[in-house]
Amino acid sequence: MTKIMNYKMKSEESEPLFCDIKCNKAREIMKKFKGMEQFHIIDTRSAGMYRLGHLKGALLLDAFQTNFNRLLEHLPKDHIYLVYCTAGIRSSKAISIMKKLGFKSVYHLSKGLEGCKL
């Protein structure tokens, strides 16, 4: 984990990090990695839900779309990701796929945006 926090994200140097986090930790992570090219926020909800409101800078990748796996395959595996949805269902699916695809550092807003003011 030290290597991740020091921004030395090389897949051969770091162990995979997948962890469920709550709102406060998500705020910390967004603040800590703000402006870093290697940090991405992924909204796994539908386009309609995204239009109603999303985290600033979030990339929309609907986990229920048939091409979701293919879209994930194009993302850098050694970057840092914060993944969320409304209540944690879609994002849980995304996390499972990201593990299989070899992503190295993924934070999961486990309870989703429901009741969370980020």
PyMOL CGO cylinders between C-alpha atoms (Angstrom):
from pymol import cmd
from pymol.cgo import CYLINDER

trace = [
    CYLINDER, 0.00, 0.00, 0.00, 2.91, 2.35, 0.59, 0.3, 1, 1, 1, 1, 1, 1,
    CYLINDER, 2.91, 2.35, 0.59, 3.78, 2.28, -3.08, 0.3, 1, 1, 1, 1, 1, 1,
    CYLINDER, 3.78, 2.28, -3.08, 0.23, 3.24, -4.03, 0.3, 1, 1, 1, 1, 1, 1,
    CYLINDER, 0.23, 3.24, -4.03, 0.11, 6.14, -1.62, 0.3, 1, 1, 1, 1, 1, 1,
    CYLINDER, 0.11, 6.14, -1.62, 3.49, 7.34, -2.92, 0.3, 1, 1, 1, 1, 1, 1,
    CYLINDER, 3.49, 7.34, -2.92, 2.09, 7.22, -6.47, 0.3, 1, 1, 1, 1, 1, 1,
    CYLINDER, 2.09, 7.22, -6.47, 4.61, 4.60, -7.66, 0.3, 1, 1, 1, 1, 1, 1,
    CYLINDER, 4.61, 4.60, -7.66, 2.08, 2.61, -9.63, 0.3, 1, 1, 1, 1, 1, 1,
    CYLINDER, 2.08, 2.61, -9.63, 3.98, 0.00, -11.59, 0.3, 1, 1, 1, 1, 1, 1,
    CYLINDER, 3.98, 0.00, -11.59, 2.14, -3.26, -11.87, 0.3, 1, 1, 1, 1, 1, 1,
    CYLINDER, 2.14, -3.26, -11.87, 5.25, -5.34, -11.28, 0.3, 1, 1, 1, 1, 1, 1,
    CYLINDER, 5.25, -5.34, -11.28, 6.04, -3.43, -8.05, 0.3, 1, 1, 1, 1, 1, 1,
    CYLINDER, 6.04, -3.43, -8.05, 2.69, -3.36, -6.27, 0.3, 1, 1, 1, 1, 1, 1,
    CYLINDER, 2.69, -3.36, -6.27, 0.22, -5.87, -4.95, 0.3, 1, 1, 1, 1, 1, 1,
    CYLINDER, 0.22, -5.87, -4.95, -3.35, -5.44, -6.16, 0.3, 1, 1, 1, 1, 1, 1,
    CYLINDER, -3.35, -5.44, -6.16, -5.48, -3.26, -3.88, 0.3, 1, 1, 1, 1, 1, 1,
    CYLINDER, -5.48, -3.26, -3.88, -9.24, -3.67, -3.91, 0.3, 1, 1, 1, 1, 1, 1,
    CYLINDER, -9.24, -3.67, -3.91, -11.09, -2.22, -0.98, 0.3, 1, 1, 1, 1, 1, 1,
    CYLINDER, -11.09, -2.22, -0.98, -14.59, -1.21, -0.02, 0.3, 1, 1, 1, 1, 1, 1,
    CYLINDER, -14.59, -1.21, -0.02, -14.78, 2.31, 1.36, 0.3, 1, 1, 1, 1, 1, 1,
    CYLINDER, -14.78, 2.31, 1.36, -17.39, 4.63, 2.84, 0.3, 1, 1, 1, 1, 1, 1,
    CYLINDER, -17.39, 4.63, 2.84, -18.10, 8.29, 2.12, 0.3, 1, 1, 1, 1, 1, 1,
    CYLINDER, -18.10, 8.29, 2.12, -15.44, 9.81, 4.37, 0.3, 1, 1, 1, 1, 1, 1,
    CYLINDER, -15.44, 9.81, 4.37, -12.70, 7.66, 2.88, 0.3, 1, 1, 1, 1, 1, 1,
    CYLINDER, -12.70, 7.66, 2.88, -13.94, 8.47, -0.65, 0.3, 1, 1, 1, 1, 1, 1,
    CYLINDER, -13.94, 8.47, -0.65, -13.63, 12.18, 0.17, 0.3, 1, 1, 1, 1, 1, 1,
    CYLINDER, -13.63, 12.18, 0.17, -10.07, 11.63, 1.38, 0.3, 1, 1, 1, 1, 1, 1,
    CYLINDER, -10.07, 11.63, 1.38, -9.10, 9.68, -1.72, 0.3, 1, 1, 1, 1, 1, 1,
    CYLINDER, -9.10, 9.68, -1.72, -10.63, 12.23, -4.10, 0.3, 1, 1, 1, 1, 1, 1,
    CYLINDER, -10.63, 12.23, -4.10, -8.78, 15.02, -2.32, 0.3, 1, 1, 1, 1, 1, 1,
    CYLINDER, -8.78, 15.02, -2.32, -5.48, 13.13, -2.17, 0.3, 1, 1, 1, 1, 1, 1,
    CYLINDER, -5.48, 13.13, -2.17, -5.44, 12.12, -5.84, 0.3, 1, 1, 1, 1, 1, 1,
    CYLINDER, -5.44, 12.12, -5.84, -7.17, 15.22, -7.30, 0.3, 1, 1, 1, 1, 1, 1,
    CYLINDER, -7.17, 15.22, -7.30, -5.53, 16.33, -10.52, 0.3, 1, 1, 1, 1, 1, 1,
    CYLINDER, -5.53, 16.33, -10.52, -3.42, 13.18, -10.94, 0.3, 1, 1, 1, 1, 1, 1,
    CYLINDER, -3.42, 13.18, -10.94, -3.45, 11.71, -14.42, 0.3, 1, 1, 1, 1, 1, 1,
    CYLINDER, -3.45, 11.71, -14.42, -3.35, 8.24, -12.90, 0.3, 1, 1, 1, 1, 1, 1,
    CYLINDER, -3.35, 8.24, -12.90, -6.57, 8.71, -10.88, 0.3, 1, 1, 1, 1, 1, 1,
    CYLINDER, -6.57, 8.71, -10.88, -10.00, 8.05, -12.37, 0.3, 1, 1, 1, 1, 1, 1,
    CYLINDER, -10.00, 8.05, -12.37, -13.54, 8.05, -11.02, 0.3, 1, 1, 1, 1, 1, 1,
    CYLINDER, -13.54, 8.05, -11.02, -15.93, 5.61, -12.70, 0.3, 1, 1, 1, 1, 1, 1,
    CYLINDER, -15.93, 5.61, -12.70, -19.70, 5.95, -12.47, 0.3, 1, 1, 1, 1, 1, 1,
    CYLINDER, -19.70, 5.95, -12.47, -21.24, 2.57, -13.31, 0.3, 1, 1, 1, 1, 1, 1,
    CYLINDER, -21.24, 2.57, -13.31, -24.86, 3.76, -13.48, 0.3, 1, 1, 1, 1, 1, 1,
    CYLINDER, -24.86, 3.76, -13.48, -27.04, 4.38, -16.52, 0.3, 1, 1, 1, 1, 1, 1,
    CYLINDER, -27.04, 4.38, -16.52, -26.71, 7.50, -18.67, 0.3, 1, 1, 1, 1, 1, 1,
    CYLINDER, -26.71, 7.50, -18.67, -30.01, 8.81, -17.30, 0.3, 1, 1, 1, 1, 1, 1,
    CYLINDER, -30.01, 8.81, -17.30, -28.85, 8.45, -13.72, 0.3, 1, 1, 1, 1, 1, 1,
    CYLINDER, -28.85, 8.45, -13.72, -25.52, 10.06, -14.60, 0.3, 1, 1, 1, 1, 1, 1,
    CYLINDER, -25.52, 10.06, -14.60, -27.30, 13.08, -16.09, 0.3, 1, 1, 1, 1, 1, 1,
    CYLINDER, -27.30, 13.08, -16.09, -29.22, 13.57, -12.83, 0.3, 1, 1, 1, 1, 1, 1,
    CYLINDER, -29.22, 13.57, -12.83, -25.93, 14.06, -11.03, 0.3, 1, 1, 1, 1, 1, 1,
    CYLINDER, -25.93, 14.06, -11.03, -22.51, 12.48, -10.71, 0.3, 1, 1, 1, 1, 1, 1,
    CYLINDER, -22.51, 12.48, -10.71, -19.17, 13.02, -9.04, 0.3, 1, 1, 1, 1, 1, 1,
    CYLINDER, -19.17, 13.02, -9.04, -17.08, 15.72, -10.67, 0.3, 1, 1, 1, 1, 1, 1,
    CYLINDER, -17.08, 15.72, -10.67, -14.85, 14.26, -13.35, 0.3, 1, 1, 1, 1, 1, 1,
    CYLINDER, -14.85, 14.26, -13.35, -16.51, 10.84, -13.29, 0.3, 1, 1, 1, 1, 1, 1,
    CYLINDER, -16.51, 10.84, -13.29, -16.32, 8.72, -16.42, 0.3, 1, 1, 1, 1, 1, 1,
    CYLINDER, -16.32, 8.72, -16.42, -19.64, 7.03, -17.26, 0.3, 1, 1, 1, 1, 1, 1,
    CYLINDER, -19.64, 7.03, -17.26, -19.30, 3.28, -17.87, 0.3, 1, 1, 1, 1, 1, 1,
    CYLINDER, -19.30, 3.28, -17.87, -22.68, 1.61, -17.38, 0.3, 1, 1, 1, 1, 1, 1,
    CYLINDER, -22.68, 1.61, -17.38, -21.97, -1.79, -15.83, 0.3, 1, 1, 1, 1, 1, 1,
    CYLINDER, -21.97, -1.79, -15.83, -25.17, -3.24, -17.34, 0.3, 1, 1, 1, 1, 1, 1,
    CYLINDER, -25.17, -3.24, -17.34, -24.21, -2.42, -20.95, 0.3, 1, 1, 1, 1, 1, 1,
    CYLINDER, -24.21, -2.42, -20.95, -23.16, -5.37, -23.10, 0.3, 1, 1, 1, 1, 1, 1,
    CYLINDER, -23.16, -5.37, -23.10, -19.85, -3.71, -24.06, 0.3, 1, 1, 1, 1, 1, 1,
    CYLINDER, -19.85, -3.71, -24.06, -18.84, -2.91, -20.47, 0.3, 1, 1, 1, 1, 1, 1,
    CYLINDER, -18.84, -2.91, -20.47, -16.02, -5.49, -20.32, 0.3, 1, 1, 1, 1, 1, 1,
    CYLINDER, -16.02, -5.49, -20.32, -14.58, -4.27, -23.62, 0.3, 1, 1, 1, 1, 1, 1,
    CYLINDER, -14.58, -4.27, -23.62, -14.60, -0.68, -22.37, 0.3, 1, 1, 1, 1, 1, 1,
    CYLINDER, -14.60, -0.68, -22.37, -12.75, -1.66, -19.20, 0.3, 1, 1, 1, 1, 1, 1,
    CYLINDER, -12.75, -1.66, -19.20, -10.12, -3.50, -21.24, 0.3, 1, 1, 1, 1, 1, 1,
    CYLINDER, -10.12, -3.50, -21.24, -9.04, -0.14, -22.75, 0.3, 1, 1, 1, 1, 1, 1,
    CYLINDER, -9.04, -0.14, -22.75, -8.31, 1.46, -19.37, 0.3, 1, 1, 1, 1, 1, 1,
    CYLINDER, -8.31, 1.46, -19.37, -4.79, 1.41, -17.88, 0.3, 1, 1, 1, 1, 1, 1,
    CYLINDER, -4.79, 1.41, -17.88, -4.62, -1.45, -15.36, 0.3, 1, 1, 1, 1, 1, 1,
    CYLINDER, -4.62, -1.45, -15.36, -1.98, 0.23, -13.19, 0.3, 1, 1, 1, 1, 1, 1,
    CYLINDER, -1.98, 0.23, -13.19, -3.90, 3.45, -12.52, 0.3, 1, 1, 1, 1, 1, 1,
    CYLINDER, -3.90, 3.45, -12.52, -5.97, 4.22, -9.40, 0.3, 1, 1, 1, 1, 1, 1,
    CYLINDER, -5.97, 4.22, -9.40, -9.77, 4.02, -9.64, 0.3, 1, 1, 1, 1, 1, 1,
    CYLINDER, -9.77, 4.02, -9.64, -12.71, 5.03, -7.48, 0.3, 1, 1, 1, 1, 1, 1,
    CYLINDER, -12.71, 5.03, -7.48, -15.79, 3.11, -8.63, 0.3, 1, 1, 1, 1, 1, 1,
    CYLINDER, -15.79, 3.11, -8.63, -19.36, 3.86, -7.59, 0.3, 1, 1, 1, 1, 1, 1,
    CYLINDER, -19.36, 3.86, -7.59, -23.06, 3.59, -8.42, 0.3, 1, 1, 1, 1, 1, 1,
    CYLINDER, -23.06, 3.59, -8.42, -26.24, 4.41, -6.49, 0.3, 1, 1, 1, 1, 1, 1,
    CYLINDER, -26.24, 4.41, -6.49, -26.32, 1.61, -3.92, 0.3, 1, 1, 1, 1, 1, 1,
    CYLINDER, -26.32, 1.61, -3.92, -23.34, -0.64, -4.70, 0.3, 1, 1, 1, 1, 1, 1,
    CYLINDER, -23.34, -0.64, -4.70, -24.90, -3.25, -7.01, 0.3, 1, 1, 1, 1, 1, 1,
    CYLINDER, -24.90, -3.25, -7.01, -23.58, -2.13, -10.40, 0.3, 1, 1, 1, 1, 1, 1,
    CYLINDER, -23.58, -2.13, -10.40, -20.25, -1.09, -8.95, 0.3, 1, 1, 1, 1, 1, 1,
    CYLINDER, -20.25, -1.09, -8.95, -19.84, -4.50, -7.26, 0.3, 1, 1, 1, 1, 1, 1,
    CYLINDER, -19.84, -4.50, -7.26, -20.25, -6.10, -10.68, 0.3, 1, 1, 1, 1, 1, 1,
    CYLINDER, -20.25, -6.10, -10.68, -17.64, -3.72, -12.07, 0.3, 1, 1, 1, 1, 1, 1,
    CYLINDER, -17.64, -3.72, -12.07, -15.18, -4.51, -9.27, 0.3, 1, 1, 1, 1, 1, 1,
    CYLINDER, -15.18, -4.51, -9.27, -15.49, -8.24, -9.92, 0.3, 1, 1, 1, 1, 1, 1,
    CYLINDER, -15.49, -8.24, -9.92, -14.71, -7.74, -13.61, 0.3, 1, 1, 1, 1, 1, 1,
    CYLINDER, -14.71, -7.74, -13.61, -11.84, -5.36, -12.88, 0.3, 1, 1, 1, 1, 1, 1,
    CYLINDER, -11.84, -5.36, -12.88, -10.23, -7.98, -10.64, 0.3, 1, 1, 1, 1, 1, 1,
    CYLINDER, -10.23, -7.98, -10.64, -10.44, -10.57, -13.40, 0.3, 1, 1, 1, 1, 1, 1,
    CYLINDER, -10.44, -10.57, -13.40, -8.97, -8.13, -15.94, 0.3, 1, 1, 1, 1, 1, 1,
    CYLINDER, -8.97, -8.13, -15.94, -5.94, -7.43, -13.75, 0.3, 1, 1, 1, 1, 1, 1,
    CYLINDER, -5.94, -7.43, -13.75, -6.56, -3.92, -12.42, 0.3, 1, 1, 1, 1, 1, 1,
    CYLINDER, -6.56, -3.92, -12.42, -4.17, -3.06, -9.59, 0.3, 1, 1, 1, 1, 1, 1,
    CYLINDER, -4.17, -3.06, -9.59, -5.73, -0.32, -7.44, 0.3, 1, 1, 1, 1, 1, 1,
    CYLINDER, -5.73, -0.32, -7.44, -9.51, 0.04, -7.10, 0.3, 1, 1, 1, 1, 1, 1,
    CYLINDER, -9.51, 0.04, -7.10, -11.50, 1.73, -4.36, 0.3, 1, 1, 1, 1, 1, 1,
    CYLINDER, -11.50, 1.73, -4.36, -15.18, 0.80, -4.23, 0.3, 1, 1, 1, 1, 1, 1,
    CYLINDER, -15.18, 0.80, -4.23, -17.77, 3.14, -2.71, 0.3, 1, 1, 1, 1, 1, 1,
    CYLINDER, -17.77, 3.14, -2.71, -19.53, 0.09, -1.32, 0.3, 1, 1, 1, 1, 1, 1,
    CYLINDER, -19.53, 0.09, -1.32, -22.81, 1.72, -0.26, 0.3, 1, 1, 1, 1, 1, 1,
    CYLINDER, -22.81, 1.72, -0.26, -22.94, 3.92, -3.35, 0.3, 1, 1, 1, 1, 1, 1,
    CYLINDER, -22.94, 3.92, -3.35, -24.06, 7.52, -3.54, 0.3, 1, 1, 1, 1, 1, 1,
    CYLINDER, -24.06, 7.52, -3.54, -27.24, 6.90, -1.57, 0.3, 1, 1, 1, 1, 1, 1,
    CYLINDER, -27.24, 6.90, -1.57, -27.03, 9.05, 1.52, 0.3, 1, 1, 1, 1, 1, 1,
    CYLINDER, -27.03, 9.05, 1.52, -23.51, 10.18, 0.66, 0.3, 1, 1, 1, 1, 1, 1,
    CYLINDER, -23.51, 10.18, 0.66, -22.69, 13.81, -0.03, 0.3, 1, 1, 1, 1, 1, 1,
    CYLINDER, -22.69, 13.81, -0.03, -19.47, 13.97, -1.95, 0.3, 1, 1, 1, 1, 1, 1,
]
cmd.load_cgo(trace, "trace")
